[in-house]
């Protein structure tokens, strides 16, 4: 039974009605009949979702899951700038798949994903206005320039990212004295007075 639950949905959601026997389903219908009558008397029955609308809502839930996961990911621990671009790339990939999957998604869901992708692209393009995102990616030990190559960025863009890091280093840091701890200074055969910064 536990395997069935795991296979049904990544988050453990189970369609309880689908799991019912015919007798249990008839009993359920009998128990919810008064609720349906009350909705009709209150004039709310017109707001009840039909079967197609429930399908569309299920598809919407599936599409929105990636955004929920991203929100939870960035709300936990200590996210950093080097995580932003890969996360946006992954969301973009999921959205592209959703936009193209005519068999899985209703046209209304594909249209909503298309709009969501447009919004994502707007925010993605804003990362170009800050050099920090690209510098963080290039200096990240796991990513470096290989991330951009793997993501199939154009060669000019990769060169721009590389040049950005080099130019930032040369203009902002190359002329600064390197601070060394006494242990590293000794290991590098650097005297205590030369090339050593007091960190206290």
Buried (B, 14 or more C-beta within 10 A) or exposed (E): EEEEEEEBEEEEEEEEEEEEEEEEEEEEEEEEEEEEEEBEEEEEEEEEEEEEEEEBEBBBEBBEBBBEBBEEEEEEEEEEBBBBBBBBBEBBEBBEEBBEEEEEBBEEBBEBBEEBBEEBEEEBEEBEEEBEBBBBBBBBEEBBBEBBEEBEBEEEEBEBBBEBBEEBEEEEEEEEEEEBEEEEBEEEEBEEEEEBEEEE
